[in-house]
Amino acid sequence: MLPYDLAYRLAVVGTGRMRSQIAMAGCPGRTGTCLGNPDRAWPLQRDAATLRHWQAEALITLLDEREFAHLRLHRLPELLRRDGIAWYHVPVSRGRMPDAAFEEAWKKAAPELQRILLRGGRLAIHCDDGRDRTALVTARALVELGCPYTDAINRVRGARPGVLQHLDEERYIRNQTPRMWLAEEAQYLRFTPPQWMLAGRRWHREYFGPAANFPTADRSEPRLAALGAPGPAQRPHSADA
């Protein structure tokens, strides 16, 4: 028996109707290392390959700058780039809730991340152990896609038992709202389901390409207009929708 675990495990959460997936992962390069192992680069290469084989389109790193340097992850962005995986650094300090710096970084990354999920793609999120911070941001991403906060929490807990047990974490997720991020101005529009879901499907078709994984539904423009969704020529530019 080996004295360490060689597996890089992903706790996968489904997003529902869009059939996309979010993987909650531990820090790449940490598993499979032991005292006296001179090759510290091999586990990092292996974990990047695991994400590639899982067909991840993006990896979100939640480690702050100090943790990132301490864990020697300076080669991670280059390894991901070689494998065709986008990398986003959205730091959250360990033991703290997301702050203004996180919100600013999330605002820049969110449009492309949501684009991936809307077209049925896959992305991975990691912190140091793939639990507290990773679970919190995963639940937030689900709520922004239109998932009720209780369902988002249950989905995350089902994939990673024992997370999101603190009241401040649950309160943070409960305060999130469904958001359709706009890539050009990195702002968002607020909707309440089912209006958001209907508008999201139509926007995906018009601006992001065919929505092959979306279920067939009544997408007539009169129905969307009746629900208050903007028409094709009225792409909003502010959060005051």
MOVEN-V366866 format. One record per pair of residues at least 6 apart in sequence whose ideal C-beta (glycine too) atoms are under 7 Angstrom apart, sorted by the first residue. I is the first residue (numbers start at 1). GAP is how many residues later the second one is. D is the distance in Angstrom with one decimal. If there is no record, write none. Layout:
# MOVEN-V366866
I;GAP;D
I;GAP;D
This chain:
# MOVEN-V366866
3;31;5.7
4;28;6.0
4;29;6.8
4;30;4.6
5;26;5.5
5;27;6.9
6;25;7.0
6;26;4.7
7;24;6.6
8;23;5.6
8;38;6.7
8;39;4.4
8;42;4.7
10;13;4.0
10;15;5.3
10;44;6.3
10;114;6.8
11;12;6.8
11;13;4.3
11;119;6.8
11;148;4.2
11;149;4.4
12;9;5.3
12;11;5.1
12;147;6.2
13;8;6.8
13;9;4.9
13;11;6.7
13;125;5.9
13;142;5.1
13;143;5.9
13;146;4.8
14;7;5.7
15;6;6.8
15;7;6.8
15;102;5.8
15;127;6.4
15;130;5.7
16;131;6.4
17;197;7.0
17;198;6.0
18;99;6.2
18;100;6.1
18;102;5.8
18;195;6.3
18;196;6.8
19;101;4.8
19;194;4.4
20;97;4.2
20;100;5.0
20;101;5.6
20;102;6.5
21;101;4.8
22;101;5.9
22;103;6.4
22;116;5.3
22;119;6.2
23;31;6.6
23;33;6.7
23;99;6.9
23;101;4.1
24;101;6.0
24;106;5.2
24;110;4.7
24;111;6.3
24;114;5.5
24;135;6.4
24;136;5.5
25;99;5.1
25;100;6.9
25;101;4.3
25;105;5.1
26;100;6.2
26;103;5.5
26;104;4.0
27;44;6.0
27;99;5.8
27;101;5.1
28;16;5.6
28;19;3.8
28;20;6.3
28;48;6.0
28;98;6.8
29;14;4.7
29;15;3.4
29;18;5.9
29;44;6.7
31;12;6.4
32;11;4.2
32;14;6.7
33;7;6.4
33;10;5.4
40;32;6.7
41;34;6.9
44;31;6.3
44;32;6.4
44;35;6.6
45;34;6.3
48;31;4.2
48;32;5.9
48;35;5.8
51;8;6.2
51;34;6.0
51;73;5.7
52;31;4.1
52;33;6.5
54;68;6.6
55;67;5.6
56;29;5.6
56;66;5.1
56;67;6.0
56;68;4.8
57;28;6.6
57;29;6.5
57;59;5.0
57;64;4.7
57;65;6.0
57;66;5.9
58;27;6.4
58;28;4.2
58;30;6.3
58;55;6.2
58;58;6.0
58;65;4.4
59;21;5.8
59;26;5.7
59;28;5.5
59;65;4.9
59;67;6.9
60;28;4.9
60;30;5.6
60;49;6.9
60;63;6.8
60;65;4.6
61;26;7.0
61;28;5.0
61;65;6.2
62;28;6.2
62;29;6.4
62;30;4.9
62;63;6.8
62;64;6.7
62;65;4.3
62;71;4.6
62;72;6.4
62;75;6.3
63;8;7.0
63;28;6.4
63;64;6.2
63;65;6.5
64;27;4.3
64;29;5.1
65;26;6.7
67;27;6.9
67;61;6.4
77;10;4.7
80;7;4.8
86;26;7.0
88;21;4.2
90;12;6.2
90;15;4.4
90;16;5.4
90;19;5.7
91;10;7.0
91;11;6.7
91;14;6.8
92;6;5.3
92;10;5.3
92;41;4.9
94;34;6.9
97;71;6.3
97;75;5.9
107;79;4.9
108;78;5.9
110;71;4.5
111;70;4.4
111;71;6.5
111;72;3.8
111;75;6.1
112;71;7.0
113;10;6.0
114;30;6.9
114;67;5.0
115;93;5.7
116;7;5.5
117;6;6.9
117;28;6.1
118;82;6.6
118;86;4.8
118;90;6.1
119;85;6.8
119;89;6.1
119;90;6.9
119;92;6.8
120;92;7.0
120;93;3.6
125;9;5.0
125;12;5.6
125;13;5.6
126;8;5.9
127;6;3.9
127;7;4.8
131;29;6.4
131;32;5.3
132;31;6.6
135;21;5.0
135;25;5.8
135;28;3.8
135;29;5.4
136;28;6.9
136;33;5.6
136;36;6.7
138;18;5.4
139;13;4.5
139;14;5.8
139;17;4.9
139;25;6.5
139;34;4.8
140;33;6.3
140;36;5.3
142;10;3.8
142;13;6.3
143;6;5.4
143;9;5.0
143;30;6.3
143;33;4.2
143;35;6.7
144;32;6.5
144;34;6.2
144;35;4.5
146;32;4.4
146;47;5.1
146;50;5.1
146;51;5.2
146;54;6.9
149;24;5.1
149;25;5.0
149;27;6.7
152;21;6.3
153;11;5.5
153;17;6.7
153;20;6.1
156;7;6.3
156;8;6.0
157;6;6.2
157;7;6.0
164;6;6.4
177;13;5.4
178;13;5.5
178;14;6.9
178;15;6.3
178;18;4.4
179;9;3.9
179;10;6.9
179;11;6.3
180;8;6.1
180;9;4.7
180;11;6.8
180;16;6.6
180;19;6.7
180;20;5.8
180;23;6.5
181;7;4.8
182;6;6.7
185;52;6.2
187;51;6.5
187;52;5.3
188;51;6.1
189;47;5.7
189;50;6.5
189;52;4.4
190;49;6.7
190;51;6.5
191;8;6.1
195;32;4.8
195;33;6.3
195;34;6.3
198;26;5.9
198;29;6.1
198;31;6.2
199;25;6.8
199;30;4.1
201;10;6.2
201;13;5.5
201;18;6.4
202;17;6.1
202;22;6.1
202;27;6.9
204;7;4.6
205;6;5.4
206;26;6.1
221;10;6.9
225;6;6.6
230;6;5.7
